[in-house]
């Protein structure tokens, strides 16, 4: 089951894109600080996935 979100001309598929787009939408509608938390969470998860991917590629070659 894939996560998808589309709104205000933005869209994305996958957990990182959904968190970032949802954060932008929440900030656009001034919903407390949840938008900032969602964007930060998306960025952190994206960095972790990137590092895991790099580690997986390096471990395969070494």
Predicted model as a PDB file, atoms N, CA, C, CB and O in Angstrom, pLDDT in the B-factor column:
MODEL        1                                                                  
ATOM      1  N   UNK A   1       0.847  -1.169   0.000  1.00 75.00           N  
ATOM      2  CA  UNK A   1       0.000   0.000   0.000  1.00 75.00           C  
ATOM      3  C   UNK A   1       0.896   1.237   0.000  1.00 75.00           C  
ATOM      4  CB  UNK A   1      -0.965  -0.005   1.221  1.00 75.00           C  
ATOM      5  O   UNK A   1       1.754   1.389   0.869  1.00 75.00           O  
ATOM      6  N   UNK A   2       0.697   2.096  -0.955  1.00 82.00           N  
ATOM      7  CA  UNK A   2       1.559   3.260  -1.124  1.00 82.00           C  
ATOM      8  C   UNK A   2       0.911   4.499  -0.535  1.00 82.00           C  
ATOM      9  CB  UNK A   2       1.876   3.483  -2.600  1.00 82.00           C  
ATOM     10  O   UNK A   2      -0.295   4.702  -0.669  1.00 82.00           O  
ATOM     11  N   UNK A   3       1.719   5.329   0.120  1.00 88.00           N  
ATOM     12  CA  UNK A   3       1.236   6.606   0.629  1.00 88.00           C  
ATOM     13  C   UNK A   3       1.329   7.626  -0.500  1.00 88.00           C  
ATOM     14  CB  UNK A   3       2.053   7.070   1.886  1.00 88.00           C  
ATOM     15  O   UNK A   3       2.345   7.698  -1.191  1.00 88.00           O  
ATOM     16  N   UNK A   4       0.282   8.408  -0.685  1.00 89.00           N  
ATOM     17  CA  UNK A   4       0.276   9.460  -1.701  1.00 89.00           C  
ATOM     18  C   UNK A   4      -0.450  10.668  -1.138  1.00 89.00           C  
ATOM     19  CB  UNK A   4      -0.394   8.972  -3.023  1.00 89.00           C  
ATOM     20  O   UNK A   4      -1.387  10.537  -0.350  1.00 89.00           O  
ATOM     21  N   UNK A   5      -0.004  11.847  -1.556  1.00 87.00           N  
ATOM     22  CA  UNK A   5      -0.677  13.073  -1.160  1.00 87.00           C  
ATOM     23  C   UNK A   5      -0.524  14.094  -2.281  1.00 87.00           C  
ATOM     24  CB  UNK A   5      -0.104  13.622   0.180  1.00 87.00           C  
ATOM     25  O   UNK A   5       0.540  14.212  -2.889  1.00 87.00           O  
ATOM     26  N   UNK A   6      -1.591  14.822  -2.545  1.00 87.00           N  
ATOM     27  CA  UNK A   6      -1.577  15.857  -3.567  1.00 87.00           C  
ATOM     28  C   UNK A   6      -2.428  17.019  -3.081  1.00 87.00           C  
ATOM     29  CB  UNK A   6      -2.095  15.314  -4.934  1.00 87.00           C  
ATOM     30  O   UNK A   6      -3.537  16.818  -2.585  1.00 87.00           O  
ATOM     31  N   UNK A   7      -1.910  18.236  -3.222  1.00 81.00           N  
ATOM     32  CA  UNK A   7      -2.661  19.418  -2.827  1.00 81.00           C  
ATOM     33  C   UNK A   7      -1.879  20.687  -3.078  1.00 81.00           C  
ATOM     34  CB  UNK A   7      -3.045  19.333  -1.374  1.00 81.00           C  
ATOM     35  O   UNK A   7      -0.655  20.703  -2.944  1.00 81.00           O  
ATOM     36  N   UNK A   8      -2.570  21.744  -3.437  1.00 80.00           N  
ATOM     37  CA  UNK A   8      -1.974  23.057  -3.711  1.00 80.00           C  
ATOM     38  C   UNK A   8      -0.867  22.991  -4.759  1.00 80.00           C  
ATOM     39  CB  UNK A   8      -1.423  23.652  -2.429  1.00 80.00           C  
ATOM     40  O   UNK A   8       0.126  23.714  -4.662  1.00 80.00           O  
ATOM     41  N   UNK A   9      -1.031  22.140  -5.748  1.00 85.00           N  
ATOM     42  CA  UNK A   9      -0.034  22.022  -6.808  1.00 85.00           C  
ATOM     43  C   UNK A   9       1.171  21.179  -6.444  1.00 85.00           C  
ATOM     44  CB  UNK A   9       0.427  23.367  -7.199  1.00 85.00           C  
ATOM     45  O   UNK A   9       2.082  21.026  -7.257  1.00 85.00           O  
ATOM     46  N   UNK A  10       1.194  20.631  -5.245  1.00 86.00           N  
ATOM     47  CA  UNK A  10       2.280  19.756  -4.813  1.00 86.00           C  
ATOM     48  C   UNK A  10       1.768  18.330  -4.749  1.00 86.00           C  
ATOM     49  CB  UNK A  10       2.848  20.199  -3.438  1.00 86.00           C  
ATOM     50  O   UNK A  10       0.572  18.094  -4.578  1.00 86.00           O  
ATOM     51  N   UNK A  11       2.673  17.395  -4.886  1.00 88.00           N  
ATOM     52  CA  UNK A  11       2.274  16.004  -4.776  1.00 88.00           C  
ATOM     53  C   UNK A  11       3.468  15.124  -4.516  1.00 88.00           C  
ATOM     54  CB  UNK A  11       1.557  15.552  -6.026  1.00 88.00           C  
ATOM     55  O   UNK A  11       4.607  15.503  -4.792  1.00 88.00           O  
ATOM     56  N   UNK A  12       3.210  13.964  -3.991  1.00 89.00           N  
ATOM     57  CA  UNK A  12       4.300  13.050  -3.734  1.00 89.00           C  
ATOM     58  C   UNK A  12       3.802  11.670  -3.381  1.00 89.00           C  
ATOM     59  CB  UNK A  12       5.171  13.575  -2.638  1.00 89.00           C  
ATOM     60  O   UNK A  12       2.659  11.484  -2.962  1.00 89.00           O  
ATOM     61  N   UNK A  13       4.681  10.714  -3.558  1.00 92.00           N  
ATOM     62  CA  UNK A  13       4.397   9.326  -3.221  1.00 92.00           C  
ATOM     63  C   UNK A  13       5.539   8.796  -2.376  1.00 92.00           C  
ATOM     64  CB  UNK A  13       4.198   8.461  -4.499  1.00 92.00           C  
ATOM     65  O   UNK A  13       6.707   9.007  -2.703  1.00 92.00           O  
ATOM     66  N   UNK A  14       5.215   8.118  -1.302  1.00 92.00           N  
ATOM     67  CA  UNK A  14       6.215   7.597  -0.383  1.00 92.00           C  
ATOM     68  C   UNK A  14       6.188   8.392   0.908  1.00 92.00           C  
ATOM     69  CB  UNK A  14       7.615   7.638  -1.014  1.00 92.00           C  
ATOM     70  O   UNK A  14       5.704   9.523   0.951  1.00 92.00           O  
ATOM     71  N   UNK A  15       6.710   7.790   1.948  1.00 92.00           N  
ATOM     72  CA  UNK A  15       6.597   8.381   3.279  1.00 92.00           C  
ATOM     73  C   UNK A  15       7.324   9.713   3.395  1.00 92.00           C  
ATOM     74  CB  UNK A  15       7.132   7.426   4.311  1.00 92.00           C  
ATOM     75  O   UNK A  15       6.818  10.630   4.041  1.00 92.00           O  
ATOM     76  N   UNK A  16       8.492   9.841   2.787  1.00 93.00           N  
ATOM     77  CA  UNK A  16       9.255  11.090   2.901  1.00 93.00           C  
ATOM     78  C   UNK A  16       8.516  12.216   2.199  1.00 93.00           C  
ATOM     79  CB  UNK A  16      10.673  10.928   2.308  1.00 93.00           C  
ATOM     80  O   UNK A  16       8.343  13.295   2.764  1.00 93.00           O  
ATOM     81  N   UNK A  17       8.079  11.970   0.967  1.00 93.00           N  
ATOM     82  CA  UNK A  17       7.363  13.002   0.216  1.00 93.00           C  
ATOM     83  C   UNK A  17       6.047  13.369   0.892  1.00 93.00           C  
ATOM     84  CB  UNK A  17       7.099  12.531  -1.214  1.00 93.00           C  
ATOM     85  O   UNK A  17       5.671  14.541   0.924  1.00 93.00           O  
ATOM     86  N   UNK A  18       5.352  12.381   1.429  1.00 93.00           N  
ATOM     87  CA  UNK A  18       4.078  12.647   2.099  1.00 93.00           C  
ATOM     88  C   UNK A  18       4.292  13.526   3.330  1.00 93.00           C  
ATOM     89  CB  UNK A  18       3.391  11.327   2.499  1.00 93.00           C  
ATOM     90  O   UNK A  18       3.532  14.468   3.555  1.00 93.00           O  
ATOM     91  N   UNK A  19       5.307  13.228   4.119  1.00 93.00           N  
ATOM     92  CA  UNK A  19       5.570  14.039   5.305  1.00 93.00           C  
ATOM     93  C   UNK A  19       5.940  15.475   4.936  1.00 93.00           C  
ATOM     94  CB  UNK A  19       6.687  13.411   6.134  1.00 93.00           C  
ATOM     95  O   UNK A  19       5.472  16.417   5.575  1.00 93.00           O  
ATOM     96  N   UNK A  20       6.767  15.648   3.919  1.00 93.00           N  
ATOM     97  CA  UNK A  20       7.199  16.987   3.535  1.00 93.00           C  
ATOM     98  C   UNK A  20       6.035  17.776   2.942  1.00 93.00           C  
ATOM     99  CB  UNK A  20       8.360  16.911   2.532  1.00 93.00           C  
ATOM    100  O   UNK A  20       5.833  18.935   3.304  1.00 93.00           O  
ATOM    101  N   UNK A  21       5.270  17.173   2.042  1.00 93.00           N  
ATOM    102  CA  UNK A  21       4.131  17.874   1.437  1.00 93.00           C  
ATOM    103  C   UNK A  21       3.070  18.165   2.491  1.00 93.00           C  
ATOM    104  CB  UNK A  21       3.523  17.040   0.284  1.00 93.00           C  
ATOM    105  O   UNK A  21       2.494  19.253   2.501  1.00 93.00           O  
ATOM    106  N   UNK A  22       2.805  17.206   3.380  1.00 92.00           N  
ATOM    107  CA  UNK A  22       1.834  17.444   4.448  1.00 92.00           C  
ATOM    108  C   UNK A  22       2.302  18.579   5.352  1.00 92.00           C  
ATOM    109  CB  UNK A  22       1.610  16.163   5.272  1.00 92.00           C  
ATOM    110  O   UNK A  22       1.488  19.391   5.793  1.00 92.00           O  
ATOM    111  N   UNK A  23       3.602  18.647   5.636  1.00 93.00           N  
ATOM    112  CA  UNK A  23       4.129  19.739   6.442  1.00 93.00           C  
ATOM    113  C   UNK A  23       3.956  21.085   5.774  1.00 93.00           C  
ATOM    114  CB  UNK A  23       5.579  19.508   6.738  1.00 93.00           C  
ATOM    115  O   UNK A  23       3.615  22.070   6.427  1.00 93.00           O  
ATOM    116  N   UNK A  24       4.191  21.129   4.471  1.00 91.00           N  
ATOM    117  CA  UNK A  24       4.002  22.382   3.729  1.00 91.00           C  
ATOM    118  C   UNK A  24       2.532  22.788   3.748  1.00 91.00           C  
ATOM    119  CB  UNK A  24       4.501  22.237   2.269  1.00 91.00           C  
ATOM    120  O   UNK A  24       2.209  23.960   3.939  1.00 91.00           O  
ATOM    121  N   UNK A  25       1.639  21.811   3.549  1.00 90.00           N  
ATOM    122  CA  UNK A  25       0.201  22.117   3.587  1.00 90.00           C  
ATOM    123  C   UNK A  25      -0.234  22.590   4.974  1.00 90.00           C  
ATOM    124  CB  UNK A  25      -0.618  20.882   3.178  1.00 90.00           C  
ATOM    125  O   UNK A  25      -1.020  23.530   5.088  1.00 90.00           O  
ATOM    126  N   UNK A  26       0.267  21.949   6.019  1.00 91.00           N  
ATOM    127  CA  UNK A  26      -0.085  22.370   7.375  1.00 91.00           C  
ATOM    128  C   UNK A  26       0.429  23.772   7.670  1.00 91.00           C  
ATOM    129  CB  UNK A  26       0.472  21.385   8.400  1.00 91.00           C  
ATOM    130  O   UNK A  26      -0.258  24.562   8.319  1.00 91.00           O  
ATOM    131  N   UNK A  27       1.634  24.085   7.199  1.00 91.00           N  
ATOM    132  CA  UNK A  27       2.155  25.443   7.391  1.00 91.00           C  
ATOM    133  C   UNK A  27       1.348  26.460   6.588  1.00 91.00           C  
ATOM    134  CB  UNK A  27       3.637  25.510   6.988  1.00 91.00           C  
ATOM    135  O   UNK A  27       1.152  27.589   7.036  1.00 91.00           O  
ATOM    136  N   UNK A  28       0.882  26.066   5.406  1.00 89.00           N  
ATOM    137  CA  UNK A  28       0.095  26.977   4.577  1.00 89.00           C  
ATOM    138  C   UNK A  28      -1.231  27.327   5.245  1.00 89.00           C  
ATOM    139  CB  UNK A  28      -0.158  26.358   3.201  1.00 89.00           C  
ATOM    140  O   UNK A  28      -1.737  28.437   5.081  1.00 89.00           O  
ATOM    141  N   UNK A  29      -1.795  26.382   5.999  1.00 88.00           N  
ATOM    142  CA  UNK A  29      -3.065  26.610   6.669  1.00 88.00           C  
ATOM    143  C   UNK A  29      -2.901  26.967   8.152  1.00 88.00           C  
ATOM    144  CB  UNK A  29      -3.933  25.384   6.535  1.00 88.00           C  
ATOM    145  O   UNK A  29      -3.873  26.971   8.907  1.00 88.00           O  
ATOM    146  N   UNK A  30      -1.664  27.268   8.560  1.00 86.00           N  
ATOM    147  CA  UNK A  30      -1.357  27.711   9.933  1.00 86.00           C  
ATOM    148  C   UNK A  30      -1.897  26.766  11.002  1.00 86.00           C  
ATOM    149  CB  UNK A  30      -1.923  29.096  10.164  1.00 86.00           C  
ATOM    150  O   UNK A  30      -2.609  27.193  11.911  1.00 86.00           O  
ATOM    151  N   UNK A  31      -1.561  25.494  10.894  1.00 82.00           N  
ATOM    152  CA  UNK A  31      -1.998  24.499  11.875  1.00 82.00           C  
ATOM    153  C   UNK A  31      -0.875  24.303  12.882  1.00 82.00           C  
ATOM    154  CB  UNK A  31      -2.382  23.141  11.186  1.00 82.00           C  
ATOM    155  O   UNK A  31      -0.017  23.438  12.707  1.00 82.00           O  
ATOM    156  N   UNK A  32      -0.884  25.104  13.927  1.00 77.00           N  
ATOM    157  CA  UNK A  32       0.084  25.044  15.031  1.00 77.00           C  
ATOM    158  C   UNK A  32       1.503  24.824  14.515  1.00 77.00           C  
ATOM    159  CB  UNK A  32      -0.292  23.924  16.010  1.00 77.00           C  
ATOM    160  O   UNK A  32       1.905  25.447  13.532  1.00 77.00           O  
ATOM    161  N   UNK A  33       2.256  23.959  15.158  1.00 86.00           N  
ATOM    162  CA  UNK A  33       3.635  23.687  14.730  1.00 86.00           C  
ATOM    163  C   UNK A  33       3.761  22.293  14.126  1.00 86.00           C  
ATOM    164  CB  UNK A  33       4.602  23.834  15.913  1.00 86.00           C  
ATOM    165  O   UNK A  33       4.874  21.805  13.930  1.00 86.00           O  
ATOM    166  N   UNK A  34       2.656  21.658  13.834  1.00 91.00           N  
ATOM    167  CA  UNK A  34       2.696  20.309  13.279  1.00 91.00           C  
ATOM    168  C   UNK A  34       3.353  20.283  11.911  1.00 91.00           C  
ATOM    169  CB  UNK A  34       1.296  19.738  13.188  1.00 91.00           C  
ATOM    170  O   UNK A  34       3.970  19.283  11.545  1.00 91.00           O  
ATOM    171  N   UNK A  35       3.233  21.360  11.149  1.00 92.00           N  
ATOM    172  CA  UNK A  35       3.859  21.410   9.835  1.00 92.00           C  
ATOM    173  C   UNK A  35       5.367  21.319   9.912  1.00 92.00           C  
ATOM    174  CB  UNK A  35       3.466  22.671   9.125  1.00 92.00           C  
ATOM    175  O   UNK A  35       5.997  20.600   9.137  1.00 92.00           O  
ATOM    176  N   UNK A  36       5.942  22.052  10.852  1.00 92.00           N  
ATOM    177  CA  UNK A  36       7.393  22.027  11.029  1.00 92.00           C  
ATOM    178  C   UNK A  36       7.866  20.653  11.481  1.00 92.00           C  
ATOM    179  CB  UNK A  36       7.826  23.089  12.042  1.00 92.00           C  
ATOM    180  O   UNK A  36       8.915  20.179  11.044  1.00 92.00           O  
ATOM    181  N   UNK A  37       7.098  20.015  12.350  1.00 93.00           N  
ATOM    182  CA  UNK A  37       7.446  18.678  12.825  1.00 93.00           C  
ATOM    183  C   UNK A  37       7.385  17.673  11.675  1.00 93.00           C  
ATOM    184  CB  UNK A  37       6.501  18.246  13.969  1.00 93.00           C  
ATOM    185  O   UNK A  37       8.256  16.810  11.562  1.00 93.00           O  
ATOM    186  N   UNK A  38       6.373  17.777  10.828  1.00 93.00           N  
ATOM    187  CA  UNK A  38       6.234  16.856   9.699  1.00 93.00           C  
ATOM    188  C   UNK A  38       7.375  17.039   8.700  1.00 93.00           C  
ATOM    189  CB  UNK A  38       4.880  17.066   8.999  1.00 93.00           C  
ATOM    190  O   UNK A  38       7.931  16.055   8.213  1.00 93.00           O  
ATOM    191  N   UNK A  39       7.727  18.275   8.395  1.00 94.00           N  
ATOM    192  CA  UNK A  39       8.830  18.521   7.463  1.00 94.00           C  
ATOM    193  C   UNK A  39      10.139  17.994   8.039  1.00 94.00           C  
ATOM    194  CB  UNK A  39       8.952  20.028   7.149  1.00 94.00           C  
ATOM    195  O   UNK A  39      10.910  17.344   7.334  1.00 94.00           O  
ATOM    196  N   UNK A  40      10.389  18.269   9.305  1.00 95.00           N  
ATOM    197  CA  UNK A  40      11.608  17.769   9.952  1.00 95.00           C  
ATOM    198  C   UNK A  40      11.668  16.261   9.967  1.00 95.00           C  
ATOM    199  CB  UNK A  40      11.703  18.290  11.365  1.00 95.00           C  
ATOM    200  O   UNK A  40      12.725  15.676   9.733  1.00 95.00           O  
ATOM    201  N   UNK A  41      10.543  15.624  10.242  1.00 95.00           N  
ATOM    202  CA  UNK A  41      10.495  14.163  10.233  1.00 95.00           C  
ATOM    203  C   UNK A  41      10.770  13.598   8.850  1.00 95.00           C  
ATOM    204  CB  UNK A  41       9.145  13.679  10.726  1.00 95.00           C  
ATOM    205  O   UNK A  41      11.479  12.600   8.715  1.00 95.00           O  
ATOM    206  N   UNK A  42      10.216  14.227   7.825  1.00 95.00           N  
ATOM    207  CA  UNK A  42      10.468  13.774   6.455  1.00 95.00           C  
ATOM    208  C   UNK A  42      11.925  13.899   6.067  1.00 95.00           C  
ATOM    209  CB  UNK A  42       9.620  14.554   5.484  1.00 95.00           C  
ATOM    210  O   UNK A  42      12.480  13.014   5.417  1.00 95.00           O  
ATOM    211  N   UNK A  43      12.545  15.000   6.465  1.00 96.00           N  
ATOM    212  CA  UNK A  43      13.961  15.208   6.148  1.00 96.00           C  
ATOM    213  C   UNK A  43      14.824  14.185   6.877  1.00 96.00           C  
ATOM    214  CB  UNK A  43      14.398  16.640   6.523  1.00 96.00           C  
ATOM    215  O   UNK A  43      15.743  13.618   6.286  1.00 96.00           O  
ATOM    216  N   UNK A  44      14.538  13.948   8.146  1.00 97.00           N  
ATOM    217  CA  UNK A  44      15.329  12.986   8.929  1.00 97.00           C  
ATOM    218  C   UNK A  44      15.188  11.576   8.355  1.00 97.00           C  
ATOM    219  CB  UNK A  44      14.890  13.002  10.413  1.00 97.00           C  
ATOM    220  O   UNK A  44      16.182  10.867   8.203  1.00 97.00           O  
ATOM    221  N   UNK A  45      13.964  11.169   8.037  1.00 96.00           N  
ATOM    222  CA  UNK A  45      13.758   9.834   7.471  1.00 96.00           C  
ATOM    223  C   UNK A  45      14.452   9.721   6.120  1.00 96.00           C  
ATOM    224  CB  UNK A  45      12.251   9.527   7.326  1.00 96.00           C  
ATOM    225  O   UNK A  45      15.032   8.679   5.812  1.00 96.00           O  
ATOM    226  N   UNK A  46      14.403  10.777   5.307  1.00 96.00           N  
ATOM    227  CA  UNK A  46      15.090  10.771   4.015  1.00 96.00           C  
ATOM    228  C   UNK A  46      16.588  10.616   4.160  1.00 96.00           C  
ATOM    229  CB  UNK A  46      14.788  12.037   3.260  1.00 96.00           C  
ATOM    230  O   UNK A  46      17.213   9.876   3.401  1.00 96.00           O  
ATOM    231  N   UNK A  47      17.171  11.305   5.126  1.00 97.00           N  
ATOM    232  CA  UNK A  47      18.616  11.192   5.365  1.00 97.00           C  
ATOM    233  C   UNK A  47      18.971   9.787   5.845  1.00 97.00           C  
ATOM    234  CB  UNK A  47      19.081  12.243   6.401  1.00 97.00           C  
ATOM    235  O   UNK A  47      19.968   9.212   5.407  1.00 97.00           O  
ATOM    236  N   UNK A  48      18.161   9.239   6.738  1.00 97.00           N  
ATOM    237  CA  UNK A  48      18.421   7.883   7.240  1.00 97.00           C  
ATOM    238  C   UNK A  48      18.336   6.866   6.101  1.00 97.00           C  
ATOM    239  CB  UNK A  48      17.417   7.514   8.363  1.00 97.00           C  
ATOM    240  O   UNK A  48      19.198   5.996   5.985  1.00 97.00           O  
ATOM    241  N   UNK A  49      17.306   6.969   5.263  1.00 96.00           N  
ATOM    242  CA  UNK A  49      17.188   6.055   4.118  1.00 96.00           C  
ATOM    243  C   UNK A  49      18.380   6.201   3.183  1.00 96.00           C  
ATOM    244  CB  UNK A  49      15.881   6.316   3.348  1.00 96.00           C  
ATOM    245  O   UNK A  49      18.893   5.203   2.676  1.00 96.00           O  
ATOM    246  N   UNK A  50      18.826   7.422   2.949  1.00 96.00           N  
ATOM    247  CA  UNK A  50      19.986   7.646   2.091  1.00 96.00           C  
ATOM    248  C   UNK A  50      21.243   7.010   2.660  1.00 96.00           C  
ATOM    249  CB  UNK A  50      20.210   9.131   1.890  1.00 96.00           C  
ATOM    250  O   UNK A  50      21.999   6.365   1.934  1.00 96.00           O  
ATOM    251  N   UNK A  51      21.470   7.188   3.956  1.00 97.00           N  
ATOM    252  CA  UNK A  51      22.644   6.593   4.590  1.00 97.00           C  
ATOM    253  C   UNK A  51      22.577   5.069   4.574  1.00 97.00           C  
ATOM    254  CB  UNK A  51      22.779   7.092   6.024  1.00 97.00           C  
ATOM    255  O   UNK A  51      23.589   4.402   4.359  1.00 97.00           O  
ATOM    256  N   UNK A  52      21.385   4.519   4.802  1.00 97.00           N  
ATOM    257  CA  UNK A  52      21.243   3.060   4.731  1.00 97.00           C  
ATOM    258  C   UNK A  52      21.511   2.551   3.318  1.00 97.00           C  
ATOM    259  CB  UNK A  52      19.838   2.635   5.184  1.00 97.00           C  
ATOM    260  O   UNK A  52      22.102   1.484   3.149  1.00 97.00           O  
ATOM    261  N   UNK A  53      21.089   3.291   2.313  1.00 96.00           N  
ATOM    262  CA  UNK A  53      21.360   2.902   0.937  1.00 96.00           C  
ATOM    263  C   UNK A  53      22.842   2.927   0.618  1.00 96.00           C  
ATOM    264  CB  UNK A  53      20.621   3.806  -0.012  1.00 96.00           C  
ATOM    265  O   UNK A  53      23.361   2.011  -0.020  1.00 96.00           O  
ATOM    266  N   UNK A  54      23.525   3.974   1.061  1.00 96.00           N  
ATOM    267  CA  UNK A  54      24.974   4.067   0.844  1.00 96.00           C  
ATOM    268  C   UNK A  54      25.692   2.932   1.564  1.00 96.00           C  
ATOM    269  CB  UNK A  54      25.514   5.433   1.329  1.00 96.00           C  
ATOM    270  O   UNK A  54      26.598   2.312   1.007  1.00 96.00           O  
ATOM    271  N   UNK A  55      25.284   2.662   2.806  1.00 96.00           N  
ATOM    272  CA  UNK A  55      25.891   1.572   3.565  1.00 96.00           C  
ATOM    273  C   UNK A  55      25.658   0.234   2.868  1.00 96.00           C  
ATOM    274  CB  UNK A  55      25.326   1.532   4.994  1.00 96.00           C  
ATOM    275  O   UNK A  55      26.566  -0.594   2.809  1.00 96.00           O  
ATOM    276  N   UNK A  56      24.461   0.013   2.341  1.00 95.00           N  
ATOM    277  CA  UNK A  56      24.155  -1.233   1.649  1.00 95.00           C  
ATOM    278  C   UNK A  56      24.991  -1.415   0.395  1.00 95.00           C  
ATOM    279  CB  UNK A  56      22.693  -1.282   1.294  1.00 95.00           C  
ATOM    280  O   UNK A  56      25.463  -2.518   0.120  1.00 95.00           O  
ATOM    281  N   UNK A  57      25.182  -0.338  -0.374  1.00 96.00           N  
ATOM    282  CA  UNK A  57      26.000  -0.427  -1.586  1.00 96.00           C  
ATOM    283  C   UNK A  57      27.460  -0.678  -1.227  1.00 96.00           C  
ATOM    284  CB  UNK A  57      25.872   0.862  -2.425  1.00 96.00           C  
ATOM    285  O   UNK A  57      28.117  -1.511  -1.851  1.00 96.00           O  
ATOM    286  N   UNK A  58      27.973   0.036  -0.225  1.00 94.00           N  
ATOM    287  CA  UNK A  58      29.369  -0.154   0.158  1.00 94.00           C  
ATOM    288  C   UNK A  58      29.610  -1.550   0.720  1.00 94.00           C  
ATOM    289  CB  UNK A  58      29.783   0.896   1.180  1.00 94.00           C  
ATOM    290  O   UNK A  58      30.640  -2.161   0.435  1.00 94.00           O  
ATOM    291  N   UNK A  59      28.679  -2.058   1.511  1.00 93.00           N  
ATOM    292  CA  UNK A  59      28.856  -3.398   2.085  1.00 93.00           C  
ATOM    293  C   UNK A  59      28.815  -4.466   0.995  1.00 93.00           C  
ATOM    294  CB  UNK A  59      27.771  -3.681   3.144  1.00 93.00           C  
ATOM    295  O   UNK A  59      29.430  -5.523   1.139  1.00 93.00           O  
ATOM    296  N   UNK A  60      28.110  -4.204  -0.071  1.00 93.00           N  
ATOM    297  CA  UNK A  60      28.041  -5.182  -1.152  1.00 93.00           C  
ATOM    298  C   UNK A  60      29.363  -5.230  -1.932  1.00 93.00           C  
ATOM    299  CB  UNK A  60      26.875  -4.848  -2.099  1.00 93.00           C  
ATOM    300  O   UNK A  60      29.770  -6.292  -2.403  1.00 93.00           O  
ATOM    301  N   UNK A  61      30.023  -4.083  -2.063  1.00 89.00           N  
ATOM    302  CA  UNK A  61      31.277  -4.026  -2.814  1.00 89.00           C  
ATOM    303  C   UNK A  61      32.502  -4.397  -1.972  1.00 89.00           C  
ATOM    304  CB  UNK A  61      31.461  -2.642  -3.386  1.00 89.00           C  
ATOM    305  O   UNK A  61      33.543  -4.751  -2.525  1.00 89.00           O  
ATOM    306  N   UNK A  62      32.392  -4.321  -0.657  1.00 85.00           N  
ATOM    307  CA  UNK A  62      33.553  -4.600   0.202  1.00 85.00           C  
ATOM    308  C   UNK A  62      33.494  -5.969   0.821  1.00 85.00           C  
ATOM    309  CB  UNK A  62      33.660  -3.571   1.291  1.00 85.00           C  
ATOM    310  O   UNK A  62      34.397  -6.348   1.566  1.00 85.00           O  
TER     311      UNK A  62                                                      
ENDMDL                                                                          
END                                                                             
